[in-house]
């Protein structure tokens, strides 16, 4: 048996973490299935269905459902992004305006950009 940690977040700012003992040579899929069967009383049917459709990862790196887990791994389940980060950054920059951010912020009169 190996000890791993399973982490997931179904909503923003609500992170759940659970320590599990799983057999050696277990895959990410078998870890999730074991967790769902052990915690059927605490998880609602919609939550357990959502866990199966999230993107898995180990220590911040996306992996396939068939990836093997090792001792001490942190298996994470990622929600899909609602907004592309590049688009969000562009919109934020457009809202703030170029005169108040980055190299142009709080510039003294007569000084060069970035100083």
Residue, then its C-alpha position, 0 to 999 in steps of 0.5 A: x500500500x502507498x500513501x497519496x493525497x487527493x485534492x480537488x476543487x469543485x468551486x472557487x476558493x473551496x479546496x478539498x484534500x484527502x489522504x488515501x492508502x491505495x495498492x501499489x501500481x494503481x492508476x489515477x482512474x483506480x484512485x478516483x474510483x476507490x475514493x468515490x466508493x469509499x465516500x459515497x455517503x459524503x459525496x452527492x451524486x453530482x459531485x462524484x460525477x463531476x470528479x470523473x470529468x475533471x482533468x487529472x494531474x500529479x504535483x501540478x502536471x497534467x497526466x493521463x487517467x492511466x498514469x501510475x501513482x507513487x508513494x507520496x504523490x499529490x493527485x489533483x483534479x482540475x476544473x475547466x477554465x471558464x475564461x482563457x487567461x490571455x483574454x482575461x489579462x487583455x480585458x483587465x489591461x484595457x479596463x485599467x488603461x495603459x497609463x497606470x500599469x507596468x512601466x508607465x505607472x507613477x512616472x515622474x514628469x520628464x523622466x524616461x519610461x521605466x524609471 
